[in-house]
């Protein structure tokens, strides 16, 4: 079984959550490979630098571009793949979008979001058009479709015509070597370097409108008197420039600017002391297909408030305070309760819940899907 994994969709200079997913799943899969199985990483010269030392059974297939040149990368996926992948005898191509021509391999598709359908304003017009056109064809030619939640399955079934047996639900996980409880006092000292001067409530996410940071600011304006002398700390890179620029202005308009700290984007590892030191982590998104920061916060011993819609209740599993993301008063009430009477229970329940999600389990189930598809290929050739 020779599996080519498409890693071209990442911009090496601005890696997304999908990059962190693969850097954790690939070594776990590599450690579980059996005789006659190998992984081949489809990379560009730039992205190859981000994927090193995975083991003897992991090699590389180099394409000219990754997502630093999005249009050229997309063309190469469709036009170069039919020429390049057969040279190595690829059995399975693990990818986001199936190439227009797939002459000699089986496609296993990883769908992580349906934002082109559910949150179209968060996707650039050209990218949105490409996904709206490509997803229906991709799910038809795919032999298996890996998804990460029941909520995503429901969205796919709503917007696409998919054979139910193709959908393979494999939850993502949290990196327990990185995200784990630690000394809260030491963490508070570490976050001072970013300008944190008080106890604080934390938000971590890219600043897309659907992440609802503006709703959190409105909730903070309502809750801060009851929460005491605290800061609201916002961590996340601005993905929508107009929206990102509007948030400090909204904080000033609400009269809370002095209590709100916009940190910006920081390396993933640097979020750990924030989770450890925060009084509460709030994730009031309108739409998530998994919501990994929920588990990251729980794994660090931070109580969580999140939304009662899409995948967030599913991921939280009863270990978070849920609120209506459309209602700042609901978010405020949940923050106050999570910072007060429910805090110790949420910490305990969150640690238990996060412990249920491991990259080893995710990798093993992903390999099982590849093996199932490879077995069908062998049977067809008999």
LOVO-183488 format. One record per residue (C-alpha): x, z, y; residue in one letter; residue number from 1. Coordinates in pm, 1 decimal, padded with zeros to 6 digits. Layout:
// residues N
@u=X w=Z v=Y r=a k=NUM .
...
//
This chain:
// residues 382
@u=00000.0 w=00000.0 v=00000.0 r=x k=1 .
@u=00156.0 w=-00120.0 v=00323.1 r=x k=2 .
@u=-00021.9 w=00005.2 v=00634.7 r=x k=3 .
@u=00059.3 w=-00127.7 v=00982.2 r=x k=4 .
@u=-00052.3 w=00114.4 v=01255.6 r=x k=5 .
@u=-00113.4 w=-00037.0 v=01597.2 r=x k=6 .
@u=00051.8 w=00181.5 v=01864.6 r=x k=7 .
@u=00057.7 w=-00087.2 v=02134.0 r=x k=8 .
@u=-00246.2 w=00044.5 v=02323.5 r=x k=9 .
@u=-00038.2 w=00317.2 v=02486.3 r=x k=10 .
@u=00150.7 w=00274.5 v=02814.6 r=x k=11 .
@u=00489.1 w=00439.8 v=02745.7 r=x k=12 .
@u=00502.9 w=00565.9 v=03104.5 r=x k=13 .
@u=00152.7 w=00717.5 v=03092.1 r=x k=14 .
@u=00068.6 w=00819.8 v=02735.0 r=x k=15 .
@u=-00287.5 w=00927.9 v=02665.3 r=x k=16 .
@u=-00444.9 w=01157.8 v=02409.8 r=x k=17 .
@u=-00426.1 w=00879.2 v=02150.8 r=x k=18 .
@u=-00046.1 w=00895.3 v=02171.2 r=x k=19 .
@u=-00042.8 w=01267.4 v=02097.9 r=x k=20 .
@u=-00282.6 w=01207.2 v=01809.3 r=x k=21 .
@u=-00046.6 w=00962.0 v=01640.1 r=x k=22 .
@u=00269.3 w=01165.7 v=01703.1 r=x k=23 .
@u=00107.9 w=01444.5 v=01501.6 r=x k=24 .
@u=-00071.6 w=01243.7 v=01233.6 r=x k=25 .
@u=00210.7 w=01003.0 v=01144.5 r=x k=26 .
@u=00463.6 w=01267.0 v=01029.0 r=x k=27 .
@u=00192.1 w=01445.8 v=00832.9 r=x k=28 .
@u=00095.5 w=01120.0 v=00661.3 r=x k=29 .
@u=00462.4 w=01033.0 v=00600.9 r=x k=30 .
@u=00512.2 w=01360.2 v=00414.2 r=x k=31 .
@u=00218.2 w=01275.8 v=00185.5 r=x k=32 .
@u=00307.4 w=00915.6 v=00096.1 r=x k=33 .
@u=00330.2 w=00833.7 v=-00271.3 r=x k=34 .
@u=00554.1 w=00584.0 v=-00449.9 r=x k=35 .
@u=00475.5 w=00231.8 v=-00333.9 r=x k=36 .
@u=00318.9 w=00344.2 v=-00003.8 r=x k=37 .
@u=00471.1 w=00297.5 v=00339.6 r=x k=38 .
@u=00372.5 w=00299.2 v=00705.1 r=x k=39 .
@u=00480.6 w=00034.9 v=00954.8 r=x k=40 .
@u=00442.5 w=00121.2 v=01321.4 r=x k=41 .
@u=00348.1 w=-00167.9 v=01547.7 r=x k=42 .
@u=00542.4 w=-00096.5 v=01866.6 r=x k=43 .
@u=00700.8 w=-00263.4 v=02167.5 r=x k=44 .
@u=01068.1 w=-00210.3 v=02259.8 r=x k=45 .
@u=00950.9 w=00048.1 v=02512.4 r=x k=46 .
@u=00697.4 w=00231.9 v=02297.7 r=x k=47 .
@u=00933.3 w=00245.6 v=01997.7 r=x k=48 .
@u=01133.9 w=00509.6 v=02186.3 r=x k=49 .
@u=00828.4 w=00738.8 v=02167.5 r=x k=50 .
@u=00808.9 w=00720.0 v=01787.2 r=x k=51 .
@u=01128.9 w=00820.4 v=01613.7 r=x k=52 .
@u=01243.6 w=01014.4 v=01306.5 r=x k=53 .
@u=00926.5 w=00996.5 v=01098.7 r=x k=54 .
@u=01108.2 w=00950.2 v=00768.4 r=x k=55 .
@u=01234.0 w=00686.5 v=00526.2 r=x k=56 .
@u=00892.4 w=00541.5 v=00444.8 r=x k=57 .
@u=00810.2 w=00469.0 v=00810.6 r=x k=58 .
@u=00945.2 w=00148.1 v=00962.5 r=x k=59 .
@u=00869.6 w=-00067.4 v=01267.3 r=x k=60 .
@u=00710.3 w=-00401.2 v=01350.4 r=x k=61 .
@u=00810.4 w=-00492.6 v=01704.5 r=x k=62 .
@u=00581.6 w=-00688.9 v=01937.0 r=x k=63 .
@u=00689.1 w=-00797.7 v=02287.9 r=x k=64 .
@u=00457.1 w=-00570.0 v=02489.1 r=x k=65 .
@u=00257.4 w=-00251.8 v=02478.8 r=x k=66 .
@u=00008.2 w=-00128.2 v=02738.3 r=x k=67 .
@u=00250.7 w=-00138.9 v=03030.5 r=x k=68 .
@u=00141.6 w=-00508.2 v=03026.8 r=x k=69 .
@u=-00220.0 w=-00476.2 v=02917.4 r=x k=70 .
@u=-00325.0 w=-00841.9 v=02926.4 r=x k=71 .
@u=-00011.8 w=-00962.6 v=02749.0 r=x k=72 .
@u=-00043.4 w=-00682.4 v=02495.9 r=x k=73 .
@u=-00403.3 w=-00780.9 v=02420.4 r=x k=74 .
@u=-00311.3 w=-01146.9 v=02378.8 r=x k=75 .
@u=-00025.9 w=-01058.5 v=02146.5 r=x k=76 .
@u=-00253.8 w=-00843.3 v=01929.4 r=x k=77 .
@u=-00482.6 w=-01140.4 v=01875.6 r=x k=78 .
@u=-00237.4 w=-01432.2 v=01869.6 r=x k=79 .
@u=00086.4 w=-01285.9 v=01733.4 r=x k=80 .
@u=-00064.1 w=-01060.6 v=01464.3 r=x k=81 .
@u=-00176.7 w=-01347.5 v=01236.1 r=x k=82 .
@u=00183.2 w=-01474.0 v=01239.9 r=x k=83 .
@u=00377.8 w=-01147.3 v=01230.1 r=x k=84 .
@u=00182.9 w=-00910.1 v=01006.6 r=x k=85 .
@u=00181.8 w=-01136.0 v=00696.2 r=x k=86 .
@u=00562.9 w=-01156.5 v=00708.7 r=x k=87 .
@u=00587.6 w=-00796.0 v=00595.7 r=x k=88 .
@u=00307.0 w=-00823.2 v=00343.7 r=x k=89 .
@u=00071.7 w=-00598.4 v=00543.9 r=x k=90 .
@u=-00224.4 w=-00480.0 v=00337.0 r=x k=91 .
@u=-00404.1 w=-00279.0 v=00604.5 r=x k=92 .
@u=-00398.8 w=-00304.2 v=00981.9 r=x k=93 .
@u=-00500.3 w=00026.2 v=01141.8 r=x k=94 .
@u=-00610.5 w=-00058.4 v=01494.1 r=x k=95 .
@u=-00862.8 w=-00017.3 v=01773.9 r=x k=96 .
@u=-00978.4 w=-00379.3 v=01796.9 r=x k=97 .
@u=-00957.0 w=-00620.2 v=01504.9 r=x k=98 .
@u=-00766.3 w=-00939.9 v=01587.8 r=x k=99 .
@u=-00977.8 w=-01253.1 v=01613.1 r=x k=100 .
@u=-00801.5 w=-01383.6 v=01302.4 r=x k=101 .
@u=-00731.0 w=-01146.8 v=01012.8 r=x k=102 .
@u=-00625.0 w=-01391.6 v=00742.3 r=x k=103 .
@u=-00442.3 w=-01175.2 v=00493.3 r=x k=104 .
@u=-00509.8 w=-00805.6 v=00552.2 r=x k=105 .
@u=-00792.4 w=-00551.6 v=00575.4 r=x k=106 .
@u=-00878.6 w=-00382.5 v=00904.9 r=x k=107 .
@u=-00928.5 w=-00008.4 v=00936.7 r=x k=108 .
@u=-01054.7 w=00064.4 v=01285.9 r=x k=109 .
@u=-01015.7 w=00392.3 v=01475.2 r=x k=110 .
@u=-01290.0 w=00432.6 v=01735.2 r=x k=111 .
@u=-01235.2 w=00732.9 v=01958.9 r=x k=112 .
@u=-01483.2 w=00667.2 v=02240.2 r=x k=113 .
@u=-01778.5 w=00449.0 v=02329.3 r=x k=114 .
@u=-01724.1 w=00486.5 v=02702.8 r=x k=115 .
@u=-01772.7 w=00116.1 v=02771.0 r=x k=116 .
@u=-02132.3 w=00175.9 v=02662.2 r=x k=117 .
@u=-02193.1 w=00541.9 v=02751.9 r=x k=118 .
@u=-01975.5 w=00596.6 v=03061.8 r=x k=119 .
@u=-01913.0 w=00242.1 v=03191.9 r=x k=120 .
@u=-01802.5 w=00361.9 v=03535.6 r=x k=121 .
@u=-01497.5 w=00525.7 v=03373.8 r=x k=122 .
@u=-01371.0 w=00192.7 v=03236.7 r=x k=123 .
@u=-01219.0 w=-00082.4 v=03451.6 r=x k=124 .
@u=-01448.9 w=-00389.0 v=03469.8 r=x k=125 .
@u=-01222.5 w=-00626.4 v=03275.4 r=x k=126 .
@u=-01147.3 w=-00367.4 v=03007.5 r=x k=127 .
@u=-01516.2 w=-00280.5 v=02985.5 r=x k=128 .
@u=-01612.2 w=-00645.3 v=02937.6 r=x k=129 .
@u=-01347.9 w=-00686.2 v=02666.9 r=x k=130 .
@u=-01473.6 w=-00382.3 v=02477.0 r=x k=131 .
@u=-01839.6 w=-00478.0 v=02509.7 r=x k=132 .
@u=-01751.4 w=-00817.6 v=02362.7 r=x k=133 .
@u=-01503.8 w=-00700.4 v=02098.7 r=x k=134 .
@u=-01661.1 w=-00389.6 v=01948.1 r=x k=135 .
@u=-01959.0 w=-00568.1 v=01785.0 r=x k=136 .
@u=-01727.4 w=-00818.6 v=01616.4 r=x k=137 .
@u=-01472.3 w=-00553.0 v=01522.8 r=x k=138 .
@u=-01719.4 w=-00328.3 v=01340.4 r=x k=139 .
@u=-01845.8 w=-00629.2 v=01145.3 r=x k=140 .
@u=-01502.4 w=-00733.2 v=01014.2 r=x k=141 .
@u=-01365.6 w=-00380.1 v=00965.2 r=x k=142 .
@u=-01362.1 w=-00245.4 v=00610.2 r=x k=143 .
@u=-01365.4 w=00113.7 v=00736.3 r=x k=144 .
@u=-01421.1 w=00277.5 v=01074.8 r=x k=145 .
@u=-01264.9 w=00619.3 v=01134.9 r=x k=146 .
@u=-01451.8 w=00839.2 v=01383.6 r=x k=147 .
@u=-01397.5 w=01199.8 v=01489.6 r=x k=148 .
@u=-01747.4 w=01350.1 v=01527.6 r=x k=149 .
@u=-02114.5 w=01321.7 v=01439.0 r=x k=150 .
@u=-02184.7 w=01267.5 v=01808.3 r=x k=151 .
@u=-01963.1 w=00957.7 v=01811.5 r=x k=152 .
@u=-02134.5 w=00833.4 v=01496.9 r=x k=153 .
@u=-02469.7 w=00862.0 v=01673.9 r=x k=154 .
@u=-02338.1 w=00668.1 v=01975.0 r=x k=155 .
@u=-02199.2 w=00392.3 v=01754.4 r=x k=156 .
@u=-02525.9 w=00362.8 v=01565.5 r=x k=157 .
@u=-02714.8 w=00344.3 v=01893.9 r=x k=158 .
@u=-02506.3 w=00065.6 v=02045.3 r=x k=159 .
@u=-02366.7 w=-00128.0 v=01746.6 r=x k=160 .
@u=-02493.9 w=-00271.1 v=01420.7 r=x k=161 .
@u=-02277.0 w=-00096.3 v=01159.9 r=x k=162 .
@u=-02307.3 w=-00053.5 v=00785.4 r=x k=163 .
@u=-02336.9 w=00326.9 v=00739.9 r=x k=164 .
@u=-02086.3 w=00331.3 v=00454.6 r=x k=165 .
@u=-01809.3 w=00202.4 v=00680.1 r=x k=166 .
@u=-01814.2 w=00511.4 v=00903.8 r=x k=167 .
@u=-01563.8 w=00775.0 v=00791.1 r=x k=168 .
@u=-01578.4 w=01097.8 v=00990.0 r=x k=169 .
@u=-01241.8 w=01273.1 v=01021.2 r=x k=170 .
@u=-01222.8 w=01549.8 v=01284.7 r=x k=171 .
@u=-00910.9 w=01568.1 v=01497.2 r=x k=172 .
@u=-00705.3 w=01884.9 v=01513.5 r=x k=173 .
@u=-00495.6 w=02111.9 v=01727.7 r=x k=174 .
@u=-00117.9 w=02148.2 v=01714.8 r=x k=175 .
@u=-00087.4 w=02509.2 v=01601.5 r=x k=176 .
@u=00290.6 w=02507.0 v=01643.9 r=x k=177 .
@u=00238.3 w=02450.0 v=02016.4 r=x k=178 .
@u=-00103.4 w=02596.6 v=02093.4 r=x k=179 .
@u=-00103.1 w=02957.9 v=01977.7 r=x k=180 .
@u=-00147.0 w=03304.0 v=02131.5 r=x k=181 .
@u=00141.3 w=03444.7 v=02329.6 r=x k=182 .
@u=00232.8 w=03713.3 v=02579.6 r=x k=183 .
@u=-00023.3 w=03684.0 v=02861.0 r=x k=184 .
@u=00196.2 w=03863.6 v=03111.7 r=x k=185 .
@u=00487.8 w=03628.9 v=03045.4 r=x k=186 .
@u=00248.7 w=03335.3 v=03079.2 r=x k=187 .
@u=00127.5 w=03463.4 v=03417.0 r=x k=188 .
@u=00488.8 w=03470.6 v=03534.7 r=x k=189 .
@u=00539.5 w=03112.4 v=03415.9 r=x k=190 .
@u=00234.8 w=02970.3 v=03594.8 r=x k=191 .
@u=00341.9 w=03124.9 v=03925.1 r=x k=192 .
@u=00583.5 w=02832.9 v=03953.4 r=x k=193 .
@u=00279.4 w=02609.8 v=04003.0 r=x k=194 .
@u=00133.6 w=02824.2 v=04281.4 r=x k=195 .
@u=-00095.9 w=03048.9 v=04078.3 r=x k=196 .
@u=-00107.5 w=03384.1 v=04255.3 r=x k=197 .
@u=-00421.4 w=03551.0 v=04113.0 r=x k=198 .
@u=-00617.1 w=03583.9 v=03790.5 r=x k=199 .
@u=-00780.0 w=03246.3 v=03735.6 r=x k=200 .
@u=-01035.4 w=03026.2 v=03568.2 r=x k=201 .
@u=-00889.4 w=02705.2 v=03422.5 r=x k=202 .
@u=-00993.1 w=02339.7 v=03396.2 r=x k=203 .
@u=-00771.9 w=02088.9 v=03209.4 r=x k=204 .
@u=-00865.3 w=01721.6 v=03192.2 r=x k=205 .
@u=-00800.6 w=01381.1 v=03341.9 r=x k=206 .
@u=-01006.0 w=01351.9 v=03658.8 r=x k=207 .
@u=-01270.3 w=01098.5 v=03565.3 r=x k=208 .
@u=-01617.7 w=01142.6 v=03719.0 r=x k=209 .
@u=-01773.1 w=01208.6 v=03377.5 r=x k=210 .
@u=-01543.4 w=01508.3 v=03330.6 r=x k=211 .
@u=-01758.5 w=01676.6 v=03597.6 r=x k=212 .
@u=-01494.6 w=01857.7 v=03798.9 r=x k=213 .
@u=-01724.3 w=01829.2 v=04101.2 r=x k=214 .
@u=-01994.1 w=02014.7 v=03908.7 r=x k=215 .
@u=-01740.1 w=02284.8 v=03828.0 r=x k=216 .
@u=-01653.4 w=02320.1 v=04197.8 r=x k=217 .
@u=-02020.5 w=02370.7 v=04279.1 r=x k=218 .
@u=-02050.2 w=02625.1 v=03998.8 r=x k=219 .
@u=-01740.1 w=02803.6 v=04125.2 r=x k=220 .
@u=-01890.9 w=02832.2 v=04472.4 r=x k=221 .
@u=-02188.0 w=03008.5 v=04313.6 r=x k=222 .
@u=-01996.5 w=03229.6 v=04071.3 r=x k=223 .
@u=-01683.9 w=03335.8 v=04255.9 r=x k=224 .
@u=-01833.3 w=03646.3 v=04417.7 r=x k=225 .
@u=-01934.6 w=03778.7 v=04075.5 r=x k=226 .
@u=-01601.5 w=03683.9 v=03923.0 r=x k=227 .
@u=-01398.2 w=03885.8 v=04171.1 r=x k=228 .
@u=-01073.4 w=03786.0 v=04341.3 r=x k=229 .
@u=-00976.4 w=03485.0 v=04133.0 r=x k=230 .
@u=-00854.0 w=03128.6 v=04165.5 r=x k=231 .
@u=-00990.6 w=02813.6 v=04009.4 r=x k=232 .
@u=-00697.9 w=02611.5 v=03871.2 r=x k=233 .
@u=-00752.3 w=02237.2 v=03817.8 r=x k=234 .
@u=-00498.6 w=02061.3 v=03593.3 r=x k=235 .
@u=-00524.5 w=01687.5 v=03537.7 r=x k=236 .
@u=-00402.6 w=01351.8 v=03655.4 r=x k=237 .
@u=-00628.4 w=01150.8 v=03883.2 r=x k=238 .
@u=-00765.3 w=00853.5 v=03689.1 r=x k=239 .
@u=-01029.4 w=00747.6 v=03941.4 r=x k=240 .
@u=-00862.3 w=00747.8 v=04282.2 r=x k=241 .
@u=-01179.1 w=00764.7 v=04490.2 r=x k=242 .
@u=-01322.5 w=01047.2 v=04280.9 r=x k=243 .
@u=-00995.6 w=01240.5 v=04272.9 r=x k=244 .
@u=-00961.1 w=01219.5 v=04650.4 r=x k=245 .
@u=-01317.6 w=01349.1 v=04692.6 r=x k=246 .
@u=-01257.6 w=01677.2 v=04511.3 r=x k=247 .
@u=-01044.3 w=01861.8 v=04773.6 r=x k=248 .
@u=-01292.3 w=01746.3 v=05038.3 r=x k=249 .
@u=-01580.0 w=01886.7 v=04832.4 r=x k=250 .
@u=-01395.9 w=02218.8 v=04789.8 r=x k=251 .
@u=-01352.7 w=02239.0 v=05167.8 r=x k=252 .
@u=-01718.4 w=02151.9 v=05222.9 r=x k=253 .
@u=-01823.9 w=02429.3 v=04982.7 r=x k=254 .
@u=-01596.7 w=02680.0 v=05157.2 r=x k=255 .
@u=-01386.6 w=02745.5 v=04847.4 r=x k=256 .
@u=-01071.0 w=02547.4 v=04927.4 r=x k=257 .
@u=-00855.2 w=02857.9 v=04960.4 r=x k=258 .
@u=-00944.8 w=02962.1 v=04604.8 r=x k=259 .
@u=-00898.9 w=02622.6 v=04436.2 r=x k=260 .
@u=-00556.6 w=02502.4 v=04323.0 r=x k=261 .
@u=-00513.2 w=02135.4 v=04228.6 r=x k=262 .
@u=-00202.4 w=02124.9 v=04009.9 r=x k=263 .
@u=-00217.4 w=01757.0 v=03913.7 r=x k=264 .
@u=-00097.8 w=01616.3 v=03582.7 r=x k=265 .
@u=00161.2 w=01813.4 v=03387.8 r=x k=266 .
@u=00325.1 w=01770.6 v=03043.7 r=x k=267 .
@u=00107.3 w=01879.7 v=02754.2 r=x k=268 .
@u=00340.5 w=02162.1 v=02653.1 r=x k=269 .
@u=00321.9 w=02306.0 v=03004.3 r=x k=270 .
@u=-00051.6 w=02364.8 v=02966.3 r=x k=271 .
@u=00012.3 w=02634.6 v=02704.4 r=x k=272 .
@u=00100.0 w=02920.1 v=02945.6 r=x k=273 .
@u=-00205.3 w=02828.0 v=03154.7 r=x k=274 .
@u=-00432.2 w=02866.5 v=02851.7 r=x k=275 .
@u=-00264.7 w=03197.0 v=02761.5 r=x k=276 .
@u=-00292.2 w=03339.3 v=03110.8 r=x k=277 .
@u=-00641.1 w=03216.0 v=03207.5 r=x k=278 .
@u=-00942.0 w=03445.5 v=03211.5 r=x k=279 .
@u=-01167.6 w=03157.3 v=03103.3 r=x k=280 .
@u=-01129.0 w=02786.6 v=03025.5 r=x k=281 .
@u=-01416.7 w=02569.1 v=03151.2 r=x k=282 .
@u=-01481.7 w=02217.8 v=03019.5 r=x k=283 .
@u=-01812.4 w=02097.0 v=03171.5 r=x k=284 .
@u=-01789.9 w=01730.3 v=03075.2 r=x k=285 .
@u=-02093.4 w=01504.9 v=03054.9 r=x k=286 .
@u=-01967.3 w=01316.1 v=02750.3 r=x k=287 .
@u=-01703.4 w=01380.4 v=02484.5 r=x k=288 .
@u=-01656.9 w=01232.7 v=02141.4 r=x k=289 .
@u=-01446.5 w=01531.3 v=02034.4 r=x k=290 .
@u=-01313.2 w=01746.2 v=02319.6 r=x k=291 .
@u=-00967.2 w=01849.1 v=02200.1 r=x k=292 .
@u=-00890.7 w=02079.7 v=02500.3 r=x k=293 .
@u=-01168.0 w=02307.8 v=02371.4 r=x k=294 .
@u=-00964.9 w=02376.5 v=02057.7 r=x k=295 .
@u=-00634.7 w=02395.0 v=02245.0 r=x k=296 .
@u=-00772.5 w=02673.4 v=02464.7 r=x k=297 .
@u=-00924.3 w=02857.7 v=02168.5 r=x k=298 .
@u=-00598.4 w=02836.8 v=01973.4 r=x k=299 .
@u=-00418.6 w=03007.0 v=02263.8 r=x k=300 .
@u=-00669.2 w=03292.2 v=02272.5 r=x k=301 .
@u=-00860.0 w=03177.9 v=02581.9 r=x k=302 .
@u=-01241.0 w=03210.8 v=02594.8 r=x k=303 .
@u=-01416.8 w=02878.2 v=02644.4 r=x k=304 .
@u=-01716.2 w=02755.6 v=02841.9 r=x k=305 .
@u=-01823.9 w=02399.8 v=02766.6 r=x k=306 .
@u=-02124.6 w=02168.4 v=02778.3 r=x k=307 .
@u=-02424.9 w=02167.3 v=02548.6 r=x k=308 .
@u=-02426.1 w=01788.3 v=02507.9 r=x k=309 .
@u=-02258.7 w=01516.9 v=02294.4 r=x k=310 .
@u=-01971.3 w=01642.0 v=02073.2 r=x k=311 .
@u=-01884.6 w=01961.9 v=02258.2 r=x k=312 .
@u=-02120.9 w=02200.6 v=02073.5 r=x k=313 .
@u=-02007.8 w=02039.7 v=01748.0 r=x k=314 .
@u=-01638.6 w=02097.3 v=01825.1 r=x k=315 .
@u=-01696.8 w=02448.8 v=01960.7 r=x k=316 .
@u=-01887.1 w=02547.5 v=01645.8 r=x k=317 .
@u=-02059.1 w=02847.8 v=01801.3 r=x k=318 .
@u=-01733.6 w=02989.4 v=01939.8 r=x k=319 .
@u=-01789.4 w=02893.8 v=02307.2 r=x k=320 .
@u=-02041.0 w=02965.0 v=02580.8 r=x k=321 .
@u=-02252.5 w=02651.6 v=02627.7 r=x k=322 .
@u=-02400.3 w=02536.9 v=02957.7 r=x k=323 .
@u=-02595.8 w=02247.5 v=03104.3 r=x k=324 .
@u=-02337.9 w=02022.7 v=03274.9 r=x k=325 .
@u=-02601.4 w=01884.7 v=03510.5 r=x k=326 .
@u=-02677.9 w=02234.6 v=03646.0 r=x k=327 .
@u=-02399.4 w=02417.3 v=03836.8 r=x k=328 .
@u=-02601.1 w=02739.8 v=03810.9 r=x k=329 .
@u=-02588.2 w=02714.5 v=03431.8 r=x k=330 .
@u=-02211.1 w=02661.7 v=03438.7 r=x k=331 .
@u=-02171.4 w=02956.3 v=03678.4 r=x k=332 .
@u=-02376.0 w=03187.5 v=03456.8 r=x k=333 .
@u=-02170.3 w=03092.5 v=03150.7 r=x k=334 .
@u=-01841.3 w=03150.5 v=03337.4 r=x k=335 .
@u=-01950.9 w=03496.6 v=03448.5 r=x k=336 .
@u=-02056.0 w=03595.4 v=03098.5 r=x k=337 .
@u=-01740.9 w=03451.0 v=02937.2 r=x k=338 .
@u=-01518.8 w=03639.5 v=03182.4 r=x k=339 .
@u=-01711.2 w=03962.2 v=03125.4 r=x k=340 .
@u=-01915.7 w=04096.2 v=02833.9 r=x k=341 .
@u=-01859.2 w=03804.7 v=02595.9 r=x k=342 .
@u=-01485.8 w=03764.7 v=02651.7 r=x k=343 .
@u=-01344.2 w=03951.3 v=02351.2 r=x k=344 .
@u=-01597.2 w=03799.0 v=02113.0 r=x k=345 .
@u=-01519.6 w=03449.5 v=02239.6 r=x k=346 .
@u=-01146.5 w=03503.9 v=02194.7 r=x k=347 .
@u=-01191.4 w=03620.1 v=01836.4 r=x k=348 .
@u=-01441.1 w=03348.1 v=01745.5 r=x k=349 .
@u=-01229.2 w=03083.1 v=01917.5 r=x k=350 .
@u=-00914.3 w=03168.7 v=01725.0 r=x k=351 .
@u=-01109.0 w=03145.6 v=01400.9 r=x k=352 .
@u=-01268.9 w=02815.4 v=01496.8 r=x k=353 .
@u=-00944.5 w=02650.6 v=01610.6 r=x k=354 .
@u=-00779.5 w=02754.0 v=01284.9 r=x k=355 .
@u=-01021.7 w=02530.5 v=01094.9 r=x k=356 .
@u=-00866.7 w=02214.7 v=01245.2 r=x k=357 .
@u=-00520.1 w=02111.3 v=01124.3 r=x k=358 .
@u=-00328.0 w=01784.5 v=01154.2 r=x k=359 .
@u=-00238.9 w=01809.8 v=00786.9 r=x k=360 .
@u=-00605.3 w=01788.6 v=00688.7 r=x k=361 .
@u=-00664.4 w=01505.6 v=00937.2 r=x k=362 .
@u=-00368.0 w=01309.2 v=00801.2 r=x k=363 .
@u=-00467.2 w=01360.2 v=00437.0 r=x k=364 .
@u=-00820.7 w=01234.5 v=00501.1 r=x k=365 .
@u=-00688.4 w=00934.5 v=00697.3 r=x k=366 .
@u=-00458.5 w=00842.0 v=00408.5 r=x k=367 .
@u=-00755.0 w=00870.0 v=00173.2 r=x k=368 .
@u=-00939.2 w=00606.0 v=00379.6 r=x k=369 .
@u=-00637.7 w=00372.6 v=00370.2 r=x k=370 .
@u=-00608.8 w=00421.0 v=-00007.4 r=x k=371 .
@u=-00979.0 w=00354.4 v=-00058.4 r=x k=372 .
@u=-00954.4 w=00026.0 v=00132.4 r=x k=373 .
@u=-00631.4 w=-00068.8 v=-00048.3 r=x k=374 .
@u=-00797.9 w=-00006.3 v=-00384.3 r=x k=375 .
@u=-01086.8 w=-00236.7 v=-00291.8 r=x k=376 .
@u=-00831.5 w=-00505.4 v=-00197.3 r=x k=377 .
@u=-00660.8 w=-00474.7 v=-00536.0 r=x k=378 .
@u=-00991.2 w=-00495.2 v=-00718.9 r=x k=379 .
@u=-01088.1 w=-00810.8 v=-00531.6 r=x k=380 .
@u=-00764.4 w=-00977.5 v=-00642.4 r=x k=381 .
@u=-00819.4 w=-00906.3 v=-01010.9 r=x k=382 .
//
